[in-house]
Amino acid sequence: MRESSPSAPEIVETEGQPRLNRRQAAKVRTRQKVLDAARALFAERGYDAATIRDIAKGAGMSTGAVFANFQDKAELFEAVFAEEMEGLLADIRGAATEGRVLDRLANGLTAGYHRSLDHLPLMQAMVARSWFQPEDADQRSRAFVRPLVEAVAEALQAGVREGELRQDVDVALVARMIWDVFISNYRFAAYDNWGIEELTPHIRKQLDLILSSQLARQ
């Protein structure tokens, strides 16, 4: 009687990802459940008050399952940070598509505020932890933020190409200034109860001031 060969692991498709077998796909889903639960808890309580035990409870699993996917809370927070920056980048780029450079930047950054104001403790924790983390973690955080600064630079470069801004604009410097201003405004949201109604005109005025010295002569 002919022996049958061992069956190969069943393969499943995940959108935008390499083909995974069922065990690998289950591990990906478990990791994402932990991330979703952690993000919700960090957004509600900030970093310090969120515990691994509560994150595990929110994900419907044991603390051991959390530690099977993440070394500690710092690594879990870093993964949440990376996801948040990706989402913020998509929102900013999606809104910064039309109009003059001031309009593009104002619309894009306002979209960023729209995204994050509903979970302000998460953004506060991200800003706070950027001051108190090991050098290697700081370098990774900078890498997560870099695409957002580059998105601001792209809008500025478009303004240069279209003759709206001076040809000698230091795009890298101005983009970094704009990003720093964008982040600093979260203090008003955190401590002065500013909402989108206050932040929208404020960031526009700041952009107008920053860009006024960079305008091309007509």
Backbone as ProteinMPNN parsed JSONL, in Angstrom:
{"seq_chain_A": "MRESSPSAPEIVETEGQPRLNRRQAAKVRTRQKVLDAARALFAERGYDAATIRDIAKGAGMSTGAVFANFQDKAELFEAVFAEEMEGLLADIRGAATEGRVLDRLANGLTAGYHRSLDHLPLMQAMVARSWFQPEDADQRSRAFVRPLVEAVAEALQAGVREGELRQDVDVALVARMIWDVFISNYRFAAYDNWGIEELTPHIRKQLDLILSSQLARQ", "coords_chain_A": {"N_chain_A": [[0.85, -1.202, 0.0], [0.543, 2.185, -0.838], [2.225, 4.746, 0.8], [0.983, 7.78, 2.127], [2.158, 11.093, 1.675], [3.337, 13.402, 4.184], [1.054, 15.952, 5.094], [1.225, 19.299, 3.962], [1.675, 22.361, 5.853], [-1.261, 24.285, 6.233], [-1.855, 27.033, 4.169], [-2.489, 30.473, 4.455], [-3.763, 33.578, 3.213], [-2.719, 36.887, 3.878], [-3.555, 40.224, 3.662], [-1.352, 42.234, 1.841], [0.848, 41.03, 2.993], [3.43, 38.472, 3.325], [2.746, 35.031, 2.395], [1.243, 33.055, 4.878], [1.297, 30.289, 7.189], [-1.251, 28.588, 9.128], [-0.581, 28.673, 11.862], [1.282, 30.757, 11.963], [-0.321, 32.859, 11.064], [-2.178, 32.969, 13.143], [-0.529, 33.802, 15.209], [0.129, 36.361, 14.327], [-2.397, 37.559, 14.481], [-2.858, 37.39, 17.241], [-0.803, 39.031, 18.225], [-1.647, 41.475, 17.143], [-4.054, 41.833, 18.506], [-3.11, 42.251, 21.085], [-1.708, 44.642, 20.655], [-3.83, 46.35, 19.919], [-5.347, 46.38, 22.278], [-3.462, 47.465, 24.021], [-3.022, 49.955, 22.875], [-5.544, 51.151, 23.228], [-5.619, 51.286, 26.026], [-3.334, 52.812, 26.68], [-4.147, 55.137, 25.427], [-6.247, 55.85, 27.017], [-5.209, 56.031, 29.655], [-2.57, 56.888, 29.553], [1.03, 56.266, 29.683], [2.313, 55.397, 32.165], [0.254, 54.593, 33.933], [-0.918, 52.459, 32.702], [-0.98, 48.988, 32.807], [0.683, 45.823, 32.241], [-0.864, 43.679, 33.043], [-3.491, 44.728, 32.893], [-3.586, 45.332, 30.195], [-3.379, 42.771, 29.094], [-5.792, 41.729, 30.066], [-7.588, 43.354, 28.678], [-7.115, 42.449, 26.126], [-8.071, 39.94, 26.319], [-6.55, 37.748, 27.16], [-3.781, 35.92, 28.69], [-1.17, 37.273, 30.852], [1.157, 36.025, 30.214], [0.839, 35.408, 27.522], [1.013, 37.95, 26.453], [3.681, 38.602, 27.054], [4.871, 36.725, 25.48], [4.853, 37.861, 23.055], [5.865, 40.422, 23.306], [8.654, 41.946, 24.824], [8.573, 43.655, 27.056], [6.729, 46.336, 28.705], [7.693, 48.695, 27.617], [8.631, 47.972, 25.069], [6.221, 47.217, 23.927], [4.848, 49.639, 23.994], [6.422, 51.073, 22.21], [5.846, 49.756, 19.827], [3.156, 50.433, 19.553], [3.493, 53.186, 19.279], [4.831, 53.266, 16.8], [2.796, 52.34, 15.079], [0.909, 54.374, 15.459], [2.236, 56.613, 14.42], [2.377, 55.866, 11.744], [-0.35, 55.916, 11.052], [-0.891, 58.611, 11.537], [0.738, 59.793, 9.62], [-0.514, 58.916, 7.252], [-2.977, 60.265, 7.474], [-2.182, 62.973, 7.471], [-0.885, 63.217, 4.976], [-3.021, 62.544, 3.334], [-4.718, 64.708, 3.608], [-3.23, 66.908, 2.863], [-3.242, 67.873, 0.076], [-4.211, 69.731, -1.791], [-4.35, 73.137, -3.039], [-2.542, 76.152, -2.066], [0.78, 76.212, -0.632], [0.573, 76.898, 2.09], [-2.097, 76.245, 2.625], [-2.081, 73.491, 2.111], [-0.341, 72.505, 4.093], [-1.6, 73.444, 6.445], [-4.089, 72.136, 6.287], [-3.234, 69.467, 6.324], [-1.868, 69.211, 8.839], [-3.904, 69.928, 10.575], [-5.607, 67.78, 10.161], [-4.059, 65.88, 11.397], [-4.306, 66.709, 14.084], [-7.043, 66.244, 14.397], [-7.05, 63.466, 14.36], [-5.668, 62.698, 16.69], [-6.617, 64.032, 18.99], [-8.734, 62.775, 20.265], [-7.584, 60.787, 21.712], [-5.769, 61.912, 23.593], [-4.082, 61.408, 25.925], [-2.411, 59.375, 24.957], [-0.832, 60.648, 22.994], [0.387, 62.535, 24.656], [1.891, 60.805, 26.275], [3.645, 59.775, 24.381], [5.119, 62.061, 23.645], [6.219, 62.752, 26.139], [7.759, 60.466, 26.799], [9.685, 60.605, 24.874], [11.625, 62.182, 25.895], [12.78, 60.746, 27.904], [14.281, 58.113, 27.51], [16.31, 55.276, 26.53], [19.235, 55.671, 24.415], [19.222, 54.068, 22.086], [16.501, 53.467, 21.815], [15.551, 56.035, 21.443], [16.634, 56.625, 18.95], [15.205, 54.857, 17.344], [12.634, 55.896, 17.701], [12.945, 58.384, 16.493], [13.249, 57.514, 13.892], [10.671, 56.599, 13.346], [9.289, 58.995, 13.324], [10.477, 60.438, 11.318], [9.398, 60.073, 8.591], [7.094, 61.675, 8.754], [8.063, 64.284, 9.083], [9.314, 64.425, 6.654], [7.096, 64.383, 4.988], [6.049, 66.918, 5.46], [8.186, 68.35, 4.42], [7.952, 67.618, 1.735], [5.652, 68.997, 0.95], [6.602, 71.593, 1.177], [8.658, 71.541, -0.743], [7.123, 71.236, -3.02], [5.958, 73.736, -3.058], [8.208, 75.269, -3.639], [8.86, 74.324, -6.226], [6.618, 75.197, -7.623], [6.939, 77.876, -7.62], [6.053, 79.377, -5.519], [7.404, 79.518, -3.108], [10.666, 80.673, -2.093], [13.61, 79.841, -4.002], [15.854, 79.241, -2.549], [15.117, 78.211, -0.114], [15.649, 76.663, 2.992], [14.712, 73.717, 3.124], [14.754, 71.412, 4.777], [15.287, 72.472, 7.338], [13.107, 74.261, 7.746], [10.962, 72.473, 7.578], [11.43, 70.9, 9.838], [11.111, 72.842, 11.823], [8.374, 73.417, 11.526], [7.236, 70.942, 12.19], [8.032, 70.761, 14.881], [6.601, 72.888, 15.971], [4.002, 72.006, 15.5], [3.884, 69.737, 17.231], [4.346, 71.002, 19.699], [1.977, 72.354, 20.164], [0.245, 70.598, 21.328], [0.382, 70.933, 24.025], [-1.363, 73.006, 24.594], [-3.763, 71.73, 24.133], [-3.676, 69.801, 26.117], [-3.394, 71.199, 28.566], [-4.818, 73.568, 28.48], [-7.245, 72.969, 27.554], [-7.798, 73.143, 24.819], [-9.531, 72.591, 21.793], [-10.248, 71.281, 18.513], [-11.29, 73.522, 17.33], [-9.861, 75.667, 18.361], [-7.215, 74.95, 17.815], [-7.032, 74.773, 15.016], [-7.146, 77.468, 13.723], [-4.927, 78.442, 15.063], [-2.628, 76.904, 14.366], [-2.563, 77.561, 11.709], [-2.004, 80.315, 11.723], [0.55, 80.193, 12.828], [1.931, 78.787, 10.818], [1.672, 80.622, 8.754], [3.254, 82.693, 9.72], [5.779, 81.439, 9.86], [6.213, 80.825, 7.168], [6.112, 83.256, 5.898], [8.523, 84.664, 5.535], [9.667, 83.129, 3.66], [8.517, 83.324, 1.231], [8.373, 83.595, -2.319], [9.51, 86.351, -4.294], [7.175, 88.327, -5.975]], "CA_chain_A": [[0.0, 0.0, 0.0], [1.351, 3.398, -0.979], [2.1, 5.674, 1.932], [0.733, 9.17, 1.757], [3.159, 12.021, 2.189], [2.79, 14.305, 5.213], [0.385, 17.13, 4.531], [1.916, 20.571, 4.197], [0.892, 23.3, 6.661], [-2.226, 25.036, 5.442], [-1.399, 28.397, 3.933], [-3.543, 31.479, 4.363], [-3.314, 34.86, 2.684], [-2.994, 38.108, 4.63], [-3.422, 41.322, 2.711], [-0.127, 43.009, 1.895], [1.857, 40.314, 3.76], [3.803, 37.181, 2.755], [1.844, 33.926, 2.7], [1.484, 32.514, 6.21], [0.5, 29.124, 7.553], [-2.261, 28.939, 10.13], [0.062, 29.029, 13.129], [1.863, 32.095, 11.811], [-1.426, 33.821, 10.983], [-2.74, 33.092, 14.488], [0.414, 34.609, 15.992], [-0.048, 37.75, 13.876], [-3.662, 38.053, 15.041], [-2.666, 37.568, 18.683], [0.025, 40.226, 18.413], [-2.451, 42.653, 16.851], [-5.009, 41.998, 19.61], [-2.373, 42.871, 22.182], [-1.447, 46.028, 20.267], [-5.088, 47.109, 19.975], [-5.693, 46.568, 23.687], [-2.477, 48.381, 24.601], [-3.277, 51.297, 22.346], [-6.737, 51.679, 23.895], [-5.308, 51.589, 27.418], [-2.424, 53.962, 26.689], [-4.935, 56.306, 25.044], [-7.132, 56.196, 28.133], [-4.516, 56.283, 30.912], [-1.175, 57.255, 29.406], [1.972, 55.15, 29.774], [2.628, 54.897, 33.507], [-0.897, 53.966, 34.6], [-1.311, 51.249, 31.971], [-0.192, 47.84, 33.244], [0.631, 44.638, 31.385], [-2.011, 42.88, 33.484], [-4.718, 45.304, 32.337], [-3.521, 45.171, 28.738], [-3.723, 41.373, 28.829], [-7.234, 41.589, 30.308], [-8.275, 44.003, 27.566], [-6.951, 41.617, 24.934], [-8.703, 38.662, 26.566], [-5.534, 36.696, 27.22], [-2.954, 35.939, 29.893], [0.029, 38.106, 30.763], [2.164, 35.218, 29.529], [0.653, 35.57, 26.08], [1.545, 39.272, 26.109], [5.14, 38.529, 27.1], [5.316, 35.881, 24.374], [4.917, 38.705, 21.863], [6.607, 41.643, 23.593], [9.572, 41.744, 25.939], [8.116, 44.416, 28.215], [5.778, 47.394, 28.355], [8.372, 49.682, 26.774], [8.622, 47.482, 23.679], [4.828, 47.276, 23.488], [4.529, 51.046, 23.729], [7.135, 51.46, 20.994], [5.084, 49.226, 18.7], [1.971, 51.29, 19.43], [4.001, 54.456, 18.758], [5.093, 53.096, 15.372], [1.498, 52.275, 14.398], [0.271, 55.694, 15.515], [2.92, 57.49, 13.473], [1.952, 55.464, 10.403], [-1.691, 56.445, 10.85], [-0.794, 60.07, 11.474], [1.314, 60.107, 8.314], [-1.547, 58.715, 6.235], [-3.972, 61.331, 7.606], [-1.588, 64.238, 7.057], [-0.697, 63.181, 3.523], [-4.323, 62.506, 2.675], [-5.369, 66.024, 3.667], [-2.343, 67.95, 2.317], [-3.171, 67.556, -1.353], [-4.688, 70.778, -2.69], [-4.186, 74.523, -2.634], [-1.196, 76.684, -1.908], [1.544, 75.473, 0.366], [0.009, 77.159, 3.416], [-3.328, 75.468, 2.74], [-1.742, 72.067, 2.196], [0.22, 72.209, 5.409], [-2.623, 73.674, 7.466], [-5.066, 71.052, 6.197], [-2.606, 68.225, 6.745], [-1.61, 69.199, 10.274], [-5.206, 69.913, 11.252], [-6.056, 66.385, 10.115], [-3.315, 65.205, 12.454], [-4.952, 67.016, 15.367], [-8.323, 65.528, 14.422], [-6.794, 62.066, 14.653], [-5.08, 62.402, 17.995], [-7.231, 64.699, 20.136], [-9.631, 61.868, 20.97], [-6.785, 59.973, 22.632], [-4.692, 62.824, 23.946], [-3.071, 60.812, 26.815], [-1.451, 58.612, 24.167], [0.126, 61.597, 22.422], [1.172, 63.07, 25.768], [2.863, 59.793, 26.673], [4.656, 59.695, 23.334], [5.991, 63.227, 23.763], [6.942, 62.673, 27.411], [8.754, 59.398, 26.777], [10.765, 60.969, 23.959], [12.657, 62.849, 26.696], [13.339, 59.844, 28.911], [14.415, 56.765, 26.996], [17.687, 54.991, 26.123], [19.621, 56.237, 23.128], [18.788, 53.228, 20.97], [15.064, 53.668, 21.669], [15.376, 57.37, 20.875], [16.931, 56.549, 17.519], [14.062, 54.2, 16.692], [11.529, 56.858, 17.71], [13.234, 59.37, 15.447], [12.99, 56.872, 12.602], [9.223, 56.563, 13.153], [8.815, 60.366, 13.085], [11.124, 61.012, 10.13], [8.514, 60.19, 7.427], [6.156, 62.783, 8.91], [8.806, 65.506, 8.77], [9.537, 64.381, 5.209], [5.833, 64.76, 4.345], [6.022, 68.388, 5.516], [9.199, 68.813, 3.459], [7.418, 67.425, 0.381], [4.747, 70.116, 0.665], [7.451, 72.766, 0.972], [9.332, 71.392, -2.026], [6.121, 71.53, -4.049], [5.846, 75.192, -3.101], [9.387, 75.781, -4.342], [8.712, 73.989, -7.648], [5.532, 75.98, -8.205], [7.292, 79.286, -7.582], [5.413, 80.06, -4.397], [8.443, 79.744, -2.121], [11.989, 80.997, -2.637], [14.406, 78.699, -4.434], [16.916, 78.945, -1.584], [14.547, 77.82, 1.171], [16.241, 75.512, 3.661], [13.515, 72.892, 3.303], [14.902, 70.52, 5.93], [15.174, 73.264, 8.56], [11.739, 74.764, 7.884], [10.097, 71.32, 7.852], [11.627, 70.527, 11.233], [10.476, 73.889, 12.627], [6.926, 73.242, 11.457], [6.899, 69.762, 12.97], [8.192, 71.081, 16.301], [5.469, 73.739, 16.34], [2.837, 71.112, 15.522], [3.93, 68.943, 18.452], [4.261, 71.862, 20.887], [0.605, 72.805, 20.372], [-0.499, 69.645, 22.154], [0.333, 71.45, 25.389], [-2.601, 73.781, 24.733], [-4.86, 70.765, 24.243], [-3.568, 69.076, 27.379], [-3.447, 72.023, 29.778], [-5.741, 74.696, 28.324], [-8.51, 72.431, 27.019], [-8.035, 73.519, 23.431], [-10.031, 71.587, 20.869], [-9.901, 71.514, 17.111], [-11.713, 74.893, 16.982], [-8.775, 76.582, 18.709], [-5.953, 74.54, 17.194], [-7.035, 74.99, 13.568], [-6.642, 78.791, 13.362], [-3.628, 78.69, 15.677], [-1.557, 76.33, 13.545], [-2.531, 78.309, 10.443], [-1.27, 81.555, 11.988], [1.959, 79.84, 13.003], [2.47, 78.469, 9.496], [1.75, 81.874, 8.005], [4.412, 83.42, 10.23], [6.995, 80.729, 9.455], [6.394, 80.847, 5.713], [6.088, 84.622, 5.347], [9.87, 85.07, 5.118], [10.141, 82.187, 2.645], [7.752, 83.509, 0.01], [9.103, 84.112, -3.485], [9.097, 87.698, -4.689], [6.313, 88.331, -7.152]], "C_chain_A": [[0.879, 1.244, 0.0], [1.112, 4.337, 0.191], [1.845, 7.083, 1.43], [1.796, 10.057, 2.379], [2.531, 12.925, 3.232], [2.164, 15.536, 4.572], [1.154, 18.382, 4.895], [1.049, 21.464, 5.072], [-0.05, 24.102, 5.779], [-1.797, 26.502, 5.362], [-2.599, 29.322, 3.828], [-2.937, 32.779, 3.87], [-3.649, 35.962, 3.67], [-2.656, 39.272, 3.739], [-2.122, 42.091, 2.922], [1.01, 42.329, 2.623], [2.242, 39.041, 3.022], [2.791, 36.116, 3.16], [2.236, 33.281, 4.025], [0.721, 31.202, 6.388], [-0.399, 29.509, 8.718], [-1.638, 29.344, 11.463], [0.633, 30.432, 13.066], [0.77, 33.16, 11.779], [-2.054, 34.046, 12.353], [-1.838, 33.958, 15.365], [0.3, 36.086, 15.621], [-1.321, 38.336, 14.48], [-3.539, 38.302, 16.544], [-1.871, 38.833, 18.976], [-0.798, 41.488, 18.184], [-3.489, 42.897, 17.939], [-4.341, 42.663, 20.808], [-2.121, 44.347, 21.874], [-2.707, 46.881, 20.385], [-5.487, 47.393, 21.419], [-4.748, 47.561, 24.351], [-2.737, 49.81, 24.14], [-4.483, 51.927, 23.05], [-6.418, 52.084, 25.333], [-4.347, 52.765, 27.541], [-3.188, 55.245, 26.359], [-5.841, 56.774, 26.168], [-6.358, 56.686, 29.35], [-3.125, 56.884, 30.769], [-0.284, 56.047, 29.642], [2.064, 54.565, 31.181], [1.479, 54.122, 34.135], [-1.376, 52.699, 33.9], [-0.399, 50.093, 32.383], [-0.318, 46.692, 32.249], [-0.574, 43.775, 31.747], [-3.313, 43.401, 32.867], [-4.75, 45.208, 30.82], [-3.905, 43.754, 28.352], [-5.225, 41.145, 29.005], [-8.025, 42.201, 29.16], [-8.204, 43.185, 26.289], [-7.614, 40.251, 25.098], [-7.724, 37.507, 26.605], [-4.711, 36.844, 28.496], [-1.783, 36.895, 29.719], [1.149, 37.343, 30.065], [2.062, 35.34, 28.025], [1.173, 36.923, 25.615], [3.066, 39.21, 26.037], [5.703, 37.593, 26.033], [5.481, 36.697, 23.094], [5.755, 39.964, 22.057], [7.448, 41.437, 24.843], [9.098, 42.443, 27.206], [7.183, 45.527, 27.74], [6.408, 48.436, 27.443], [8.374, 49.248, 25.309], [7.211, 47.529, 23.103], [4.435, 48.712, 23.151], [5.205, 51.52, 22.443], [6.401, 50.968, 19.749], [3.813, 50.036, 18.469], [2.364, 52.641, 18.824], [4.217, 54.361, 17.252], [3.797, 53.062, 14.577], [0.832, 53.639, 14.349], [0.917, 56.659, 14.53], [2.561, 57.144, 12.031], [0.562, 56.018, 10.087], [-1.698, 57.955, 10.718], [-0.248, 60.512, 10.12], [0.262, 59.985, 7.214], [-2.577, 59.842, 6.273], [-3.424, 62.667, 7.122], [-1.423, 64.286, 5.551], [-2.03, 63.207, 2.784], [-5.001, 63.858, 2.628], [-4.544, 67.12, 3.008], [-2.151, 67.769, 0.826], [-3.503, 68.717, -2.284], [-4.395, 72.161, -2.121], [-2.741, 74.955, -2.582], [-0.511, 75.982, -0.75], [1.008, 75.691, 1.776], [-1.245, 76.325, 3.644], [-3.027, 73.98, 2.901], [-1.255, 71.693, 3.593], [-0.824, 72.378, 6.512], [-3.65, 72.546, 7.464], [-4.481, 69.733, 6.703], [-2.404, 68.151, 8.249], [-2.901, 69.237, 11.088], [-5.791, 68.511, 11.251], [-5.333, 65.559, 11.177], [-3.913, 65.46, 13.827], [-6.288, 66.285, 15.493], [-8.112, 64.079, 14.858], [-6.472, 61.836, 16.129], [-5.761, 63.055, 19.188], [-8.154, 63.777, 20.928], [-8.89, 60.924, 21.904], [-5.53, 60.749, 23.015], [-3.67, 62.211, 24.912], [-2.021, 59.985, 26.072], [-0.394, 59.535, 23.569], [0.99, 62.221, 23.517], [2.26, 62.083, 26.194], [3.982, 59.675, 25.644], [5.647, 60.851, 23.429], [6.839, 63.125, 25.029], [8.057, 61.634, 27.361], [9.902, 59.706, 25.824], [11.912, 61.672, 24.692], [13.377, 61.889, 27.627], [13.349, 58.409, 28.384], [15.864, 56.526, 26.584], [17.969, 55.495, 24.714], [19.141, 55.393, 21.958], [17.286, 53.359, 20.732], [14.768, 55.031, 21.071], [15.629, 57.359, 19.375], [15.794, 55.873, 16.759], [12.866, 55.144, 16.631], [11.717, 57.912, 16.63], [12.946, 58.796, 14.064], [11.492, 56.794, 12.309], [8.683, 57.941, 12.765], [9.329, 60.916, 11.756], [10.203, 61.098, 8.911], [7.507, 61.329, 7.536], [6.828, 64.119, 8.611], [9.06, 65.569, 7.262], [8.264, 64.746, 4.452], [5.655, 66.275, 4.356], [7.009, 68.956, 4.5], [8.699, 68.675, 2.026], [6.477, 68.562, -0.002], [5.542, 71.393, 0.42], [8.158, 72.708, -0.38], [8.377, 71.638, -3.186], [5.928, 73.037, -4.187], [7.022, 75.837, -3.809], [9.246, 75.532, -5.845], [7.682, 74.871, -8.335], [5.777, 77.487, -8.129], [6.656, 80.065, -6.464], [6.427, 80.402, -3.313], [9.772, 80.017, -2.812], [12.753, 79.726, -2.994], [15.457, 78.301, -3.399], [16.382, 78.584, -0.197], [15.306, 76.607, 1.718], [15.088, 74.588, 4.059], [13.602, 72.021, 4.543], [14.704, 71.277, 7.242], [13.741, 73.727, 8.784], [10.772, 73.626, 8.206], [10.21, 70.902, 9.304], [10.99, 71.55, 12.167], [8.963, 73.697, 12.669], [6.495, 72.03, 12.279], [6.991, 70.05, 14.474], [7.048, 71.951, 16.804], [4.196, 72.9, 16.457], [2.777, 70.326, 16.827], [3.729, 69.813, 19.692], [2.832, 72.294, 21.186], [-0.232, 71.822, 21.187], [-0.537, 70.084, 23.622], [-0.945, 72.25, 25.617], [-3.802, 72.836, 24.884], [-4.86, 70.106, 25.614], [-3.862, 69.948, 28.59], [-4.407, 73.208, 29.687], [-7.064, 74.285, 27.694], [-8.824, 72.91, 25.612], [-8.549, 72.317, 22.65], [-9.638, 71.945, 19.457], [-10.272, 72.936, 16.693], [-10.622, 75.908, 17.3], [-7.482, 76.235, 17.968], [-5.895, 74.856, 15.702], [-6.554, 76.39, 13.191], [-5.25, 79.057, 13.917], [-2.494, 78.138, 14.816], [-1.463, 77.072, 12.215], [-1.769, 79.622, 10.613], [0.221, 81.281, 12.148], [2.628, 79.539, 11.665], [2.647, 79.732, 8.66], [2.984, 82.665, 8.425], [5.717, 82.758, 9.771], [7.266, 80.9, 7.974], [6.503, 82.253, 5.134], [7.46, 85.077, 4.855], [10.425, 84.185, 4.012], [9.44, 82.372, 1.309], [8.612, 84.079, -1.101], [8.609, 85.534, -3.792], [8.294, 87.628, -5.976], [6.715, 89.419, -8.123]], "O_chain_A": [[1.846, 1.331, 0.757], [-0.022, 4.676, 0.528], [2.421, 7.518, 0.433], [2.271, 9.793, 3.483], [1.331, 13.193, 3.18], [2.703, 16.087, 3.612], [1.672, 18.507, 6.005], [-0.177, 21.349, 5.047], [0.332, 24.545, 4.695], [-1.427, 27.116, 6.363], [-3.6, 28.993, 3.19], [-1.754, 33.05, 4.079], [-4.741, 35.978, 4.238], [-1.588, 39.306, 3.128], [-1.825, 42.543, 4.028], [2.043, 42.955, 2.862], [1.48, 38.565, 2.18], [2.067, 36.276, 4.143], [3.408, 32.995, 4.266], [-0.357, 31.017, 5.822], [-0.317, 30.624, 9.234], [-2.125, 30.265, 12.119], [0.486, 31.209, 14.009], [0.908, 34.223, 12.383], [-2.422, 35.171, 12.695], [-2.325, 34.753, 16.168], [0.366, 36.957, 16.488], [-1.325, 39.478, 14.939], [-4.05, 39.296, 17.059], [-2.223, 39.608, 19.864], [-0.673, 42.459, 18.931], [-3.779, 44.048, 18.265], [-4.927, 43.525, 21.463], [-2.301, 45.202, 22.741], [-2.658, 48.003, 20.891], [-5.912, 48.5, 21.749], [-5.175, 48.399, 25.146], [-2.675, 50.752, 24.931], [-4.444, 53.1, 23.424], [-6.897, 53.115, 25.806], [-4.522, 53.62, 28.409], [-2.92, 56.302, 26.93], [-6.165, 57.958, 26.26], [-6.776, 57.636, 30.011], [-2.55, 57.344, 31.755], [-0.777, 54.928, 29.785], [1.906, 53.357, 31.359], [1.7, 53.107, 34.796], [-2.167, 51.945, 34.466], [0.824, 50.214, 32.312], [-1.298, 46.6, 31.51], [-1.226, 43.208, 30.87], [-4.135, 42.623, 32.381], [-5.813, 45.025, 30.227], [-4.662, 43.545, 27.403], [-5.855, 40.457, 28.201], [-9.022, 41.63, 28.717], [-9.119, 43.222, 25.466], [-7.713, 39.489, 24.137], [-8.03, 36.41, 26.137], [-4.917, 37.772, 29.279], [-1.44, 37.282, 28.602], [1.994, 37.945, 29.402], [3.077, 35.372, 27.327], [1.712, 37.039, 24.514], [3.67, 39.702, 25.084], [6.89, 37.663, 25.715], [6.166, 36.272, 22.164], [6.292, 40.511, 21.094], [6.996, 40.82, 25.809], [9.207, 41.893, 28.301], [6.886, 45.65, 26.552], [5.728, 49.002, 26.587], [8.144, 50.063, 24.415], [7.027, 47.844, 21.927], [3.772, 48.965, 22.145], [4.618, 52.284, 21.677], [6.339, 51.669, 18.74], [3.436, 50.295, 17.327], [1.66, 53.173, 17.966], [3.835, 55.265, 16.509], [3.701, 53.684, 13.519], [0.259, 54.023, 13.33], [0.223, 57.438, 13.877], [2.452, 58.035, 11.189], [0.323, 56.526, 8.992], [-2.42, 58.513, 9.891], [-0.719, 61.493, 9.544], [0.162, 60.853, 6.347], [-3.006, 60.323, 5.224], [-4.124, 63.414, 6.438], [-1.779, 65.278, 4.916], [-2.145, 63.826, 1.726], [-5.775, 64.134, 1.711], [-5.089, 68.157, 2.629], [-1.035, 67.54, 0.359], [-3.116, 68.694, -3.452], [-4.217, 72.341, -0.916], [-1.836, 74.229, -2.995], [-1.141, 75.252, 0.014], [0.991, 74.757, 2.577], [-1.438, 75.765, 4.724], [-3.639, 73.296, 3.721], [-1.694, 70.708, 4.186], [-0.917, 71.544, 7.412], [-4.037, 72.056, 8.525], [-5.144, 68.98, 7.416], [-2.732, 67.139, 8.87], [-2.978, 68.645, 12.165], [-6.405, 68.094, 12.234], [-5.915, 64.656, 11.78], [-4.019, 64.544, 14.643], [-6.625, 65.771, 16.559], [-8.9, 63.535, 15.632], [-6.958, 60.882, 16.736], [-5.495, 62.653, 20.321], [-8.338, 63.971, 22.13], [-9.497, 60.326, 22.792], [-4.402, 60.308, 22.794], [-2.477, 62.465, 24.746], [-0.873, 59.903, 26.508], [0.799, 59.24, 23.628], [2.19, 62.414, 23.326], [3.402, 62.47, 26.443], [5.143, 59.493, 26.009], [6.857, 60.656, 23.31], [8.043, 63.382, 24.994], [9.17, 61.888, 27.823], [10.982, 59.128, 25.953], [13.029, 61.75, 24.181], [14.476, 62.19, 28.093], [12.514, 57.593, 28.776], [16.584, 57.487, 26.314], [17.051, 55.716, 23.924], [18.699, 55.935, 20.944], [16.839, 53.362, 19.585], [13.837, 55.173, 20.278], [14.914, 58.012, 18.616], [15.462, 56.281, 15.647], [12.162, 55.189, 15.622], [10.769, 58.285, 15.939], [12.462, 59.499, 13.177], [11.082, 56.91, 11.154], [7.741, 58.048, 11.98], [8.683, 61.765, 11.141], [10.219, 62.127, 8.236], [7.105, 61.893, 6.518], [6.239, 64.985, 7.964], [9.024, 66.646, 6.668], [8.338, 65.355, 3.385], [5.17, 66.853, 3.384], [6.706, 69.925, 3.803], [8.99, 69.528, 1.187], [6.498, 69.037, -1.138], [5.19, 72.187, -0.452], [8.244, 73.717, -1.081], [8.773, 72.183, -4.217], [5.756, 73.552, -5.292], [6.857, 76.841, -4.502], [9.487, 76.435, -6.647], [7.853, 75.248, -9.494], [4.923, 78.279, -8.527], [6.711, 81.294, -6.457], [6.328, 81.449, -2.673], [9.975, 79.641, -3.967], [12.57, 78.678, -2.376], [15.902, 77.154, -3.375], [17.12, 78.647, 0.786], [15.568, 75.648, 0.992], [14.562, 74.664, 5.169], [12.628, 71.902, 5.285], [14.034, 70.787, 8.151], [13.215, 73.602, 9.89], [9.863, 73.797, 9.019], [9.205, 70.582, 9.94], [10.399, 71.183, 13.183], [8.348, 73.805, 13.73], [5.491, 72.09, 12.989], [6.128, 69.631, 15.244], [6.578, 71.778, 17.928], [3.415, 73.066, 17.393], [1.723, 70.258, 17.46], [3.029, 69.418, 20.624], [2.502, 72.574, 22.339], [-1.301, 72.179, 21.68], [-1.406, 69.645, 24.375], [-1.542, 72.187, 26.691], [-4.728, 73.101, 25.651], [-5.917, 69.879, 26.202], [-4.504, 69.497, 29.539], [-4.77, 73.79, 30.71], [-7.893, 75.125, 27.345], [-9.991, 73.066, 25.254], [-8.077, 71.192, 22.816], [-8.793, 72.811, 19.234], [-9.641, 73.5, 15.799], [-10.472, 76.901, 16.588], [-6.746, 77.126, 17.545], [-4.827, 75.173, 15.178], [-5.62, 76.501, 12.396], [-4.475, 79.807, 13.323], [-1.509, 78.833, 14.567], [-0.372, 77.193, 11.656], [-0.978, 79.999, 9.748], [1.055, 82.045, 11.662], [3.749, 79.978, 11.408], [3.641, 79.89, 7.951], [3.677, 83.239, 7.584], [6.648, 83.442, 9.345], [8.41, 81.097, 7.565], [6.941, 82.421, 3.995], [7.551, 85.799, 3.862], [11.508, 84.441, 3.485], [9.734, 81.656, 0.352], [9.468, 84.932, -0.867], [7.443, 85.863, -3.573], [8.679, 86.961, -6.936], [6.093, 89.569, -9.175]]}, "name": "protein", "num_of_chains": 1, "seq": "MRESSPSAPEIVETEGQPRLNRRQAAKVRTRQKVLDAARALFAERGYDAATIRDIAKGAGMSTGAVFANFQDKAELFEAVFAEEMEGLLADIRGAATEGRVLDRLANGLTAGYHRSLDHLPLMQAMVARSWFQPEDADQRSRAFVRPLVEAVAEALQAGVREGELRQDVDVALVARMIWDVFISNYRFAAYDNWGIEELTPHIRKQLDLILSSQLARQ"}
